[in-house]
Amino acid sequence: MTDTRRRVKIAIDAMGGDYAPGEIVKGAVAAAERGGIEPVLVGPLDILERELANYNTSMLPISCVHADKYIKEEENPAMAVRRNPDSSIAVAARIVKEGQADALFGATATGALITSALQHLGMIEGITRPVIGGVLSGLAPRTAVFDLGVNLDCKPHHLLTFAYIGTVYARIFLDIPEPTVGLLNVGKEEGKGTQLVREAYHLLKESGLNFVGNVEGNVILSNENVNVVVCDAFVGNAIMKLCEGAVKGMVGFFKNKSRKYPLIGGLLKKKVRGLLESLVLTDSAGGGLIWGIDGVVLKVHGHSTADEVARKLEQAGLAVKKGMVDCLKKELSEMTKIPIKI
């Protein structure tokens, strides 16, 4: 059951991201002002206090935890985390592990964030790899894709796990009681695709999930009745970037046309802008929840601005309130009937 009344305390790596700490702190302040979120900013105290001095935070539930080091984008994530056990992302993860915060948040490099989360929080039993996924566009608000960016090289049982995770996601965030699951392929026939996809097909068929078979790429944005689309991250990330580029391309196309025909462009500008905004990547824009880790962890793009940071902090808070991790554990407990190791 969702507890909408309590504030959710979120440990934030304030030094991760292209615009850190400025935009991260600004977004945290905005989230605290809206209510429901209690940011815990992690980084060098002198820098954080200097940033917070730009805002009136006397009545806001914002705190800071010192970490004198932070990991830069160009560093090797795994090595950097091991070499810097007191970096801002490591300290933030440790705060969550110790129960001083409910969730971990960062625009930090994905590798560094996941490595720190795994080191301090570990994986949920029954899941061997973390996964990122979600809705790609307002065109199809009831269709999510898993994986969008973590697992490039998968085994068939990994795709099965993504399907279970996607099912829980759809129930929690899309309010779909019995989500349909499709396996992304080059054709709908059972024998199509690579060996990975063919083997995954048989696992999904026997999984007990609401599996509808192979689906092609055109269902992802067509709003058809497929709620969870499963694929490896090499394919998923390419699809996500294509969708991002398509929206930007359409915006650019409209701008050029409106310059060429200023009268028509002026009349349609407001209406078309609203339509284009409905196409913008919704849930997965700027990163998303990392599923499979034994705790709520949310990653945003390194170039995220304050508005995106505030919005995603609220999403992390919602995941905590809806019991995302416990729901996933419960779903996985039903998988004991499946005679495979996942």
C-alpha positions in Angstrom: 0.0 0.0 0.0 1.3 3.5 -0.9 2.0 5.8 2.1 1.6 9.2 0.5 2.0 11.1 3.8 5.5 10.5 4.9 8.6 12.2 3.6 11.1 10.0 1.7 14.7 10.6 2.6 17.0 10.4 -0.5 20.8 10.3 -0.5 22.0 12.3 -3.4 25.5 12.4 -5.0 25.6 16.1 -5.3 28.9 16.0 -7.2 27.8 13.6 -10.0 26.7 15.0 -13.4 27.8 17.6 -16.0 26.2 20.5 -14.1 27.0 19.4 -10.5 26.7 20.6 -7.9 24.7 23.6 -9.1 21.8 22.0 -10.9 21.7 19.0 -8.5 21.4 21.2 -5.5 18.8 23.5 -7.2 16.7 20.4 -8.1 17.0 19.0 -4.6 15.7 22.3 -3.2 12.8 22.3 -5.6 11.9 18.8 -4.7 12.0 19.7 -1.0 9.8 22.7 -1.6 7.1 20.6 -3.2 7.0 18.4 -0.2 7.4 14.7 0.3 11.1 14.6 -0.3 13.9 15.0 2.2 17.2 15.4 0.3 20.5 14.4 1.9 23.2 16.1 -0.2 26.5 14.3 -0.2 29.8 16.1 -1.2 32.4 18.6 0.1 30.5 20.6 2.8 32.0 23.9 1.8 30.8 23.5 -1.8 27.4 22.3 -0.7 26.9 25.1 1.8 28.0 27.7 -0.8 25.4 26.4 -3.2 22.6 26.2 -0.6 23.3 29.8 0.4 21.6 30.8 -2.9 18.3 29.6 -1.6 16.1 30.1 1.4 16.3 26.6 3.0 15.7 27.5 6.6 12.3 25.8 6.6 13.2 22.9 4.3 14.2 19.4 5.3 17.6 19.4 3.6 20.8 18.0 5.2 24.3 17.6 4.0 26.9 14.8 4.6 30.5 15.4 3.9 32.5 13.5 1.3 35.7 15.2 0.2 36.2 13.2 -3.0 34.0 12.5 -6.0 34.3 10.4 -9.2 34.8 12.1 -12.5 33.0 11.0 -15.7 36.2 10.0 -17.5 37.4 7.6 -14.7 37.0 3.9 -15.0 33.9 3.4 -12.8 34.8 0.1 -11.0 38.4 1.1 -10.4 37.4 4.6 -9.2 34.9 3.3 -6.7 37.4 0.8 -5.3 40.1 3.5 -5.1 37.8 6.0 -3.5 35.8 4.3 -0.8 34.9 7.8 0.6 33.8 9.3 -2.6 30.4 11.1 -2.7 28.6 8.3 -4.5 30.1 5.6 -2.1 29.1 7.7 1.0 25.6 8.2 -0.4 25.2 4.4 -1.0 26.5 3.7 2.5 23.9 6.1 4.0 21.2 4.0 2.4 22.7 0.7 3.5 22.8 2.0 7.1 19.2 3.0 7.0 19.8 6.7 7.2 18.1 7.2 3.8 15.4 5.4 1.8 16.9 5.7 -1.7 20.1 6.4 -3.6 20.1 9.0 -6.4 22.7 10.4 -8.8 23.6 11.8 -12.2 26.8 10.0 -11.6 28.4 7.8 -14.3 26.2 4.7 -14.6 29.1 2.3 -13.9 30.1 4.2 -10.7 26.5 4.4 -9.5 25.8 0.7 -10.1 29.1 -0.4 -8.7 28.6 1.6 -5.5 25.0 0.3 -5.1 26.1 -3.3 -5.6 28.9 -2.9 -3.2 26.8 -1.5 -0.4 23.2 -2.8 -1.1 23.8 -6.0 -3.1 21.3 -7.7 -5.4 17.9 -9.1 -4.7 18.0 -12.9 -4.4 17.1 -14.5 -7.7 18.4 -11.7 -9.8 22.0 -11.7 -11.2 22.1 -8.4 -13.1 20.6 -5.0 -12.5 18.4 -3.6 -15.3 17.0 -0.2 -16.4 13.7 0.2 -18.2 10.5 2.2 -18.5 8.1 4.0 -20.9 9.8 5.6 -23.8 7.3 8.1 -25.1 3.9 9.7 -24.6 2.9 8.1 -27.8 2.7 4.7 -26.0 2.3 5.5 -22.2 1.4 1.9 -21.4 4.4 0.2 -23.0 7.7 -0.1 -21.2 11.0 -1.6 -22.5 13.5 -3.6 -20.5 16.6 -3.4 -20.7 17.5 0.2 -21.8 21.1 0.4 -20.9 22.9 -2.0 -18.6 23.2 -5.6 -20.0 24.7 -5.7 -23.5 25.5 -9.4 -23.4 22.6 -11.5 -22.1 21.7 -15.1 -21.6 18.1 -16.3 -22.1 17.4 -16.4 -18.4 18.4 -12.8 -18.1 15.6 -11.8 -20.6 13.2 -13.9 -18.5 14.2 -11.9 -15.4 13.7 -8.6 -17.3 10.2 -9.8 -18.1 9.4 -10.4 -14.4 10.9 -7.0 -13.5 8.9 -5.3 -16.3 5.7 -6.9 -15.1 6.2 -5.6 -11.5 7.1 -2.1 -13.0 3.8 -2.1 -15.1 1.7 -3.1 -12.1 3.3 -0.4 -9.8 3.8 2.5 -12.1 1.3 1.9 -15.0 -1.5 0.5 -12.8 -1.9 -2.5 -15.1 -3.0 -5.6 -13.0 -2.0 -8.2 -15.6 0.6 -6.7 -18.0 1.2 -8.4 -21.3 4.8 -9.3 -22.2 6.4 -9.4 -25.6 9.8 -10.5 -26.8 11.4 -8.1 -29.2 12.2 -9.8 -32.5 12.5 -9.3 -36.2 9.3 -11.2 -36.8 6.3 -12.6 -34.9 6.9 -16.3 -35.7 8.2 -18.5 -32.9 11.3 -19.7 -34.8 12.5 -16.2 -35.7 15.6 -14.4 -34.4 19.0 -15.2 -32.9 19.7 -18.2 -30.7 19.4 -16.0 -27.6 15.9 -14.8 -28.6 14.7 -18.3 -29.6 15.8 -19.8 -26.3 14.3 -16.9 -24.3 11.0 -17.4 -26.2 10.6 -20.9 -24.7 11.5 -19.7 -21.2 8.9 -16.9 -21.4 6.3 -19.3 -22.8 6.6 -21.5 -19.7 7.0 -18.6 -17.2 3.4 -18.1 -16.1 3.6 -14.5 -17.2 1.0 -13.0 -19.6 3.4 -13.7 -22.6 2.0 -12.8 -26.0 5.0 -14.0 -28.1 7.4 -12.2 -30.3 6.7 -8.5 -31.2 8.4 -6.3 -33.7 9.9 -2.9 -33.1 6.8 -1.0 -34.4 4.8 -1.9 -31.3 7.0 0.2 -29.0 5.5 3.5 -30.0 2.2 2.3 -31.6 0.2 2.0 -28.3 -0.7 -1.6 -29.1 -1.7 -4.0 -26.3 1.9 -4.9 -25.3 2.8 -3.5 -21.9 6.4 -4.9 -21.4 8.8 -5.4 -24.3 11.9 -7.4 -23.4 15.3 -7.1 -25.2 19.0 -6.9 -24.4 20.5 -3.4 -23.6 22.4 -3.2 -26.9 19.1 -3.1 -28.7 17.1 -1.3 -26.0 19.6 1.5 -25.7 19.7 2.0 -29.5 15.9 2.2 -29.5 15.9 4.8 -26.7 18.5 7.0 -28.4 16.5 6.7 -31.7 13.4 7.9 -29.9 15.3 10.8 -28.3 16.7 11.8 -31.7 13.3 11.5 -33.4 11.7 14.0 -31.0 14.6 16.4 -31.4 14.4 16.0 -35.2 10.7 16.8 -35.2 11.2 19.9 -33.1 13.9 21.0 -35.5 11.8 20.3 -38.5 8.9 22.3 -37.1 11.2 25.3 -36.2 12.6 25.3 -39.8 9.1 25.2 -41.3 7.8 27.9 -39.1 10.6 30.2 -40.1 9.8 29.5 -43.8 6.1 30.1 -43.3 5.9 32.6 -40.4 2.2 33.2 -40.5 1.2 29.6 -40.4 4.0 28.8 -38.0 2.8 31.6 -35.6 -0.7 30.3 -35.6 0.3 26.7 -35.0 3.2 27.2 -32.7 1.4 26.8 -29.4 -0.7 23.8 -30.5 2.2 22.0 -32.2 4.5 22.6 -29.2 2.0 20.9 -27.0 1.8 17.9 -29.3 5.6 17.7 -29.4 5.8 17.8 -25.6 3.5 14.8 -25.5 6.1 12.9 -27.6 8.9 13.7 -25.2 10.4 10.7 -23.4 8.5 10.5 -20.2 9.6 7.9 -17.7 13.0 6.9 -19.1 14.2 10.3 -20.1 17.3 11.2 -18.1 17.7 7.7 -16.8 15.5 5.7 -14.5 15.1 3.3 -11.7 17.7 0.5 -11.5 15.9 -2.7 -10.9 17.4 -5.8 -9.2 19.4 -4.0 -6.6 18.2 -4.5 -3.0 17.2 -0.9 -2.6 15.7 1.9 -4.5 18.3 3.4 -6.8 17.7 6.0 -9.5 20.0 7.2 -12.2 19.5 10.4 -14.2 21.5 11.6 -17.3 24.7 13.5 -16.6 23.3 16.5 -18.4 20.1 16.7 -16.4 19.1 20.2 -15.2 17.3 21.1 -12.0 13.8 20.5 -13.3 14.7 16.9 -14.3 16.5 16.3 -11.0 13.4 17.5 -9.0 11.0 15.4 -11.1 13.2 12.2 -10.8 13.6 12.7 -7.1 9.8 12.6 -6.8 9.8 9.4 -8.9 12.4 7.8 -6.5 10.1 8.8 -3.6 7.1 7.2 -5.3 9.1 4.0 -5.8 9.9 3.9 -2.1 6.3 4.6 -1.1 4.9 2.0 -3.4 7.3 -0.6 -2.0 9.1 -1.3 -5.3 11.7 -3.7 -3.9 9.3 -5.7 -1.8 6.9 -6.1 -4.7 9.7 -7.4 -6.9 10.8 -9.9 -4.2 7.2 -11.1 -3.9 6.9 -11.6 -7.6 10.2 -13.5 -7.7 9.1 -15.8 -4.9 6.5 -17.1 -7.4 9.2 -18.2 -9.8 10.3 -21.1 -7.6 8.1 -23.3 -9.8 10.2 -22.6 -12.8 12.9 -25.4 -13.2 15.7 -23.0 -14.2 18.4 -21.0 -12.5 17.9 -17.3 -12.9 
